[in-house]
Amino acid sequence: MRKIRLVAVDCDGVLIDDTYLAVLERFVTRRGGVYDEQAERTIVGLQDVVVADLVARLCGLDQPVADTLAEIWAERAEYLREHPIRVSDGAPEFLASLQKLDVRVVCYGGRTREHTFDRYLGHLVELFDPAVPYVSVNEHRPGIEWIVREVIGCEFDEAVFIDDVSRVAEAARRHGTGFIGVPAGPAHGRQRRFLREAGVRHVVGSVGEITPELLSRVDDELAAAQHWRPFPSQGLEQP
């Protein structure tokens, strides 16, 4: 790698099955709210308490934010009983391929390390940075500035984030950071388009499709400051 020093990989929806988009949509629709394109753009990728407040408004719930957040967690627990979490296809192989590159590899997500990373990815911990294998970003969402500047300490254009939601992509673009979109699950239909509209050049169907060759292309793009697609005059990038 000429430029890339950090590869940061989202946990929920990238390395393990999505339990975020699907749960939020089910929660809202079950309570009579309308979960449409605007709703998803508004609520996805924010701090938990902010999401709970916005979800309560969508559903017309007149109750404390803490109560809504507890109900969302209960909905997630029910969802997981029906859809147990598994490691995404190709994830171990992808992480192993990064060991051949001179980069630091960290996982990040909205939960504590013990809650998600250790439980589902702990057997792969040796494939991540030994000093910082996981970063919780709930208090620092979308997390790019926090991870790059405060946790790792590199330049924005020396990092590549791999995520499934457009809010992170939009933040990456603002900072000139590398980004690869992985809208892999059934709940990602809107996010695929949102990512393209955000100017993401590389959108794949699974993390297993991210090869050293693709990362080398991203590295070249970052080195040449040509990683992001330009927006057309009307403001939206076409797929």
LINHUKA-V463308 format. One line per field, one symbol per residue. ss: DSSP state (2 for helix, 1 for strand, 0 for the rest). phi: phi as a letter, one per 20 degrees, with the letter a starting at -180 (. if undefined). psi: psi as a letter, one per 40 degrees, with the letter a starting at -180 (. if undefined). A space follows every 10 residues. Layout:
ss->???
phi->???
psi->???
This chain:
ss->0000011111 0100010000 2222222222 0000002222 2220000222 2222222220 0000222222 2222222222 2200001000 2222222200 0001111110 0022222222 2222222000 0001110222 0002222222 2200022211 1110022222 2222200111 1000022222 2222222000 0010002220 0222222222 2220000000 000000000
phi->.ecfdcdddf efodecgfcd ffffffffff dneddcgfff ffdfndfgff gffffgffem edbfgfffff ffffffffff fecgfcffgn fffffffffe dececcdbae dfgffcfffd cgfdgfedgf ecfbcedgec ffofffffee eencefedcc ddbdcfffff fffgemefbc eceeegeegf fgfgffffnf eccdeaffee dgffffffgf fffelcfeff ffffnceeg
psi->hddhehhhhi checdiihfc dddddddddd eeihgadddd dddheiiddd ddddddddef hgiidddddd dddddddddd ddgihihihe dddddddeee igiihiiiie iidddddddd edeedeeihd dgdihhedef ieeddddddd ddfaideeih hhieiddddd ddddefiihh hggdideedd dddddddeeh dhhieideeh iddddddddd dddeffdihi hideehhi.
